[in-house]
Amino acid sequence: DSGVTQTPKHLITATGQRVTLRCSPRSGDLSVYWYQQSLDQGLQFLIQYYNGEERAKGNILERFSAQQFPDLHSELNLSSLELGDSALYFCASSATVKNTEAFFGQGTRLTVV
Amino acid sequence: ELKVEQNPLFLSMQEGKNYTIYCNYSTTSDRLYWYRQDPGKSLESLFVLLSNGAVKQEGRLMASLDTKARLSTLHITAAVHDLSATYFCAVDSVNNDMRFGAGTRLTVKP
């Protein structure tokens, strides 16, 4: 158990819908990262937050957004969902803004039908 | 843009044999990570390599880093079935996010 908690574990939704994925980092970690893993794209970095502020942005679509709250948990919002958004979404956390070692949650498997 | 390449992408080994997975990256980086992923599971941190010449070992796995060559290796000694998994290397980008290789799917056969 990495100490990073993601909910829900599985999510099935229809095209055009909106979903929210939740991540609680390890105790004491200030930095949260979101990754998308799909068969065709591999592991893609989406976005990073540090202590409530956005620090880095990767290949995140405009339909996707994220935030980190004062209690350091983070949410990834995915809207206007398409079939191609079906993937495993991972959250990871690390103690500092610069990765020394990031710990991954169990992931949320999103299926868009 | 930082690119991370792993090879081979697929590796089938016999138990007891040795093999090496290679990870090349395109731009200077101070940190390289190796992760393991079992099917449908999360990524487990194996090694963090922080400097040129760094070598770390855990059980049958040994990782090394050559920052001048922009190359890391993950060496498997006397493979056992339990090592079957997908292994990823990742490198810190200038934005401090980790960029991952495509992964090496390792299968160890009896």
Interface residues (C-beta under 8 A of the other chain):
Chain A: S2 Y33 Y35 G42 L43 F45 Q48 R55 A56 K57 G58 F90 A92 V97 K98 N99 T100 E101 A102 F103 F104 G105 Q106 G107
Chain B: R31 Y33 Y35 K41 S42 L43 E44 S45 V48 L50 F88 A90 D92 S93 N95 N96 D97 M98 R99 F100 G101 A102 G103
